[in-house]
């Protein structure tokens, strides 16, 4: 059995990305006749497209066992008084979910506060990815983003396997766009992409780490607008 989950930045998905996602899912289905696809929900475009392909695989590969596992967060459920998992409210087609897997309570400092369910949900997300063998990740690692940070963390662990899904041509166009940025915006994004830390850049530029983070955040927002609305 192969356990698979999904990780993505909320970017638009073009035909090339959709094609690559489908091809990787078919490859996994050909590799093992029993697949489990784990989700914490199905609200964004990437997991929604993945579920669509899972339903297609179920129809085509009738001899295989292809399951959808919905991960439930007990702290979140308590916060909002949710007694039972509702697949349709979590974005799944009716009857798509094979079983619900309740995540463990992961106690820590954040859990003592009223809004603990926010931090706990992040811990649950990490937990269920670590239960899987493969992560299908839609991302562009040439911009600073928390998803890219999480992928680096998982790679250091050595498991699960990360399969990056992206459009190579668009990846290159992001690099070109960053190179065209004026002032320190492009420089900071390029240096972060190449592995420099905020501290290294702060010392070199003679500004605070917080200021470097502010510049990087502003520059990243510009890149995100570029990604959403197309090449300029």
Secondary structure, 3 states (H helix, E strand, C coil): CEEEEEEECCCCCCHHHHHHHHHHHHHHHHHCCEEEEEECCCCCHHHHHHHHHHHHHHHHCCCCEEEEEEEECHHHHHHCCCCCCCCCCCCCCCCCCCEEEECCCCCCHHHHCCCHHHHHHHHHHHHHHHCCCEEEEECCCCCCCHHHHHHHHHHHHCCCEEEEECCHHHHHHHHHHHHHCCHHHHHHHHHHHCCCCHHHHHHHHCCCHHHHHHHHHHHHHHHHHHHHHCCC
